[in-house]
Amino acid sequence: MSLRTVRLGATDAEPISLEVTIQLPSALMLLWHVSPLPGAEVIAKKSWALTDDFEAYFLYKGRLFVLETPFAKVWVSLLGKPPDEQLFSEVERQVQRFSLWALLLTPVAFARYFFTPLNPPRDLLQRHGVLAGEPPSRVSRNAP
């Protein structure tokens, strides 16, 4: 069974994004599931124990993505410009392949990413058009 997603954004004002249609108890497990893609590298992860707030940045083939829970559901967004539909589709397919059985491994993923930096390097964010202090879900694809 595949994980259902819905495309969001993809306008000049918003990045290409997708939303997982169900509320996952662990966004961290979805990050762990995406990280084995060839060319993927987790850069930063921050989450809070008593809330559902989660934000993680990863590079995939040189492009910056954010996996976050701006509301209750998980969003995955490609940051920066130009939009790359093919690259985003590769990540989207991987997200859709997520099995809910993987949630049993949440403690392993927690240990794996425990020492991951909370924030990505500022120069990396600037190279990909993310402004300091701006939530990733509000970043324009047309940012410098």
Order of alpha helices (4+ residues) and beta strands (2+ residues): beta-beta-alpha-beta-beta-beta-beta-alpha-alpha-alpha
